[in-house]
Amino acid sequence: MNTVPAVNKSQDGPFTLATLMAVLFDPIEEILFLVLTPFNGAGDERFKFEIQTNDLTNSGYNVIQMCSGTNERNLIGKVKCKSGPCVGWVHSFTVTDNFVIVPEMPMKYHLESMLSGDLLQWHQDAKAFMHIVCKETGETVASVEVPQFMTFHFINAYEEKDEATSKPISVIVDCCEYNSSVAIMERILLQELRSFFGEDSLPDSRVGRFTVPLNGSPRETLDIVVPSKEHGRGIDMCNINPKYKGKEYRYAYGCAVECPCHFLNSLTKIDLKEKSVKKWYSEGSIPSEPFFIGHSGAKAEDDGVVISIVSDKDGHGFAIVLDGSTFTEVARAKLPYALPYDLKRRLKVFKEDVEVIVQNVKGIKDECIEHLERAVES
């Protein structure tokens, strides 16, 4: 691992776009791609798991563990793709207490297509799999065929255990799934987003659940947890109470749809137990990925607030705070600058804006301020 000193560092602070530092990784072995979205564990564990594709002709993944606060990288294990020579595309993945879940979709990196300018291809005849890798040993303990699926983001995963032995017997894996269709890849192109004429053009998506057995069963099904009509037939960019990452949970918070639309334009709270939905919507506004922050001493999973940075229809924006239980608006802070949309909002919020929010939300612990300042910084 090598750290390159700052290049052209300015004394004016972080707003100059000057390069402050470059970090060079010593590769465990030669790689071609990294998963875009690493996984941050819950609580004090705070590990990042990165899956790397290392060879397009001998396709598979390296499962890498990175400890928070360091650049140290440890190889946990390797997974070989099972549905052909082209490696499956992975945008995100999830982790339980004991396992890393490695998804394999029919969307694949394709060498010939790459040479002609297309990085990815959907292989209609390819199978899909869920691979379960043991954190401790690096062994792939299950590779189960599942129905074809298309997803950007996984919501959470957790283990079901035998009541007598407390040993894991299956892994539950939830994701935002686009009905095994790649239409969403075309609909989010810039020219498509600019061509909205008041009709619904956003492909349907749903909360899909895989139950992956650890008993050697070769196949499993994909179940729909919440009817799509409940959240407007569109759902993505979900987060949960971080204390429940990798554990059995009930609530998810994400971006949803208020029709007619051609993009995710509302926020939603999904109750996976009651199969019900609560929504927040402001006409003409586009919210970013929501984050949940629990109250101090919270006992209920949804005891806290949900925060999102919203692009308003007038070109400006605001930070919105919703009650985690009722999903009603608690406070908002208007931002004194134009706000371009960003899926995963990472914009600097002025300190006075943060203070406005915190003053209006009683009972939020101090980490609310810390989270706002950290989560929306560039």
C-alpha positions, 0 to 999 in steps of 0.5 A, spaced: 500 500 500 502 506 497 500 513 499 501 519 494 502 526 497 497 531 495 497 534 488 496 541 487 493 542 494 490 549 495 489 552 502 482 554 500 479 548 503 476 542 499 472 546 494 477 547 489 477 540 486 484 540 487 487 533 488 488 532 496 491 525 496 491 518 492 491 511 495 495 506 491 493 499 493 498 493 492 493 488 488 492 481 492 492 479 485 491 482 478 484 484 477 479 488 472 473 490 476 471 492 482 464 492 485 461 499 485 458 499 492 462 496 498 458 493 504 459 497 511 458 492 517 453 494 523 456 496 530 463 496 531 465 491 526 465 496 520 468 492 515 467 493 508 467 487 503 469 488 496 468 483 490 473 483 485 472 480 478 479 478 476 479 474 469 474 475 464 476 468 461 476 464 467 470 468 471 469 469 478 470 473 484 475 475 490 471 476 496 476 482 500 475 484 507 477 491 508 477 494 516 474 501 517 480 506 518 485 502 514 487 501 507 489 493 509 486 488 504 485 481 506 482 476 501 477 472 504 475 467 499 474 466 491 467 464 488 467 461 481 461 463 476 457 457 474 453 460 468 458 461 463 465 464 461 463 471 462 463 474 469 456 476 472 456 484 473 455 486 480 453 493 483 452 491 490 451 485 495 450 484 502 453 480 508 450 477 514 453 475 521 457 469 518 456 469 511 458 474 504 452 473 499 455 473 492 450 474 487 451 472 480 446 475 475 445 474 467 447 481 466 455 480 464 461 483 462 462 481 455 469 481 452 467 482 445 462 487 447 467 491 451 471 492 444 466 495 441 464 500 446 458 496 450 461 493 457 455 489 459 450 484 456 444 481 458 444 473 457 437 471 456 439 463 456 444 464 462 442 462 469 442 466 476 445 464 482 446 466 489 453 464 492 454 464 500 461 465 502 463 463 510 467 469 513 471 465 517 473 460 512 472 463 506 469 456 503 463 457 499 458 453 503 452 454 498 451 455 490 444 455 489 440 456 482 435 462 483 430 465 478 433 470 473 433 477 477 436 484 475 438 488 481 442 494 483 441 494 490 440 489 495 437 491 502 439 486 507 440 479 508 440 475 515 440 467 517 435 463 519 437 458 524 435 451 527 431 452 534 435 446 537 442 447 535 442 455 533 446 453 527 444 457 520 439 453 516 438 458 510 440 465 508 434 470 507 436 475 501 432 481 500 433 486 494 430 491 489 428 487 483 426 489 476 422 483 474 429 480 471 428 486 465 434 490 463 429 496 461 431 500 467 438 501 464 435 504 458 430 508 462 436 512 466 440 514 460 440 522 460 436 523 453 430 518 456 430 522 462 429 529 458 424 526 454 418 525 459 411 527 457 407 526 463 406 518 462 409 512 466 415 510 463 419 507 469 420 500 469 416 496 474 421 494 480 419 490 487 422 488 493 424 481 492 426 475 497 431 469 496 431 464 501 437 460 500 438 453 503 444 451 506 442 444 506 445 442 499 439 444 495 441 446 488 435 451 487 430 456 490 425 461 488 424 468 488 418 471 492 415 478 492 415 481 499 410 487 498 406 487 492 408 492 487 402 497 487 403 498 494 409 503 493 407 505 486 410 499 482 417 502 483 422 501 489 430 502 489 436 505 493 433 502 500 437 503 507 435 500 514 436 501 521 444 500 521 443 496 527 440 491 523 444 490 518 446 482 517 440 481 522 433 479 522 429 486 520 422 489 519 423 496 516 426 498 510 426 506 507 427 507 500 426 511 494 419 509 490 414 512 485 408 517 485 405 516 478 405 518 473 413 519 473 419 517 469 424 516 475 423 515 483 420 521 486 418 519 493 420 516 499 417 510 502 417 506 509 416 499 507 413 494 513 416 487 511 412 484 516 405 487 515 406 488 507 404 495 508 407 502 505 408 509 508 410 514 503 412 521 503 411 525 496 412 533 494 410 534 487 416 536 483 421 534 488 426 528 487 429 525 493 436 522 494 437 515 497 434 516 505 438 514 511 436 512 518 438 514 524 436 511 531 434 515 537 438 515 543 436 509 547 431 507 542 428 500 543 424 499 537 427 498 530 424 504 527 425 509 533 429 514 529 429 519 523 430 518 516 434 523 512 434 525 505 437 530 501 431 533 496 432 536 489 426 541 488 422 543 482 425 550 482 432 547 482 434 548 489 434 543 494 433 542 502 434 536 507 428 533 509 427 529 516 422 524 517 419 520 523 422 513 522 415 511 525 410 515 522 414 517 516 411 524 517 415 530 516 419 533 522 423 538 519 427 541 513 432 545 512 432 549 505 439 549 502 442 556 499 444 554 493 442 550 486 442 543 487 443 538 481 440 531 483 445 525 485 442 518 486 447 517 492 447 525 495 454 527 497 453 534 497 456 539 503 451 541 507 452 548 511 453 548 518 447 552 519 443 548 515 445 542 520 443 546 526 436 548 523 435 540 522 437 538 529 434 544 533 427 542 530 428 534 532 428 533 539 431 527 542 436 525 536 443 523 539 449 527 537 451 523 531 445 526 527 449 532 526 455 527 525 452 523 520 449 529 516 456 532 516 459 526 514 454 523 509 452 529 505 460 531 504 463 531 497 
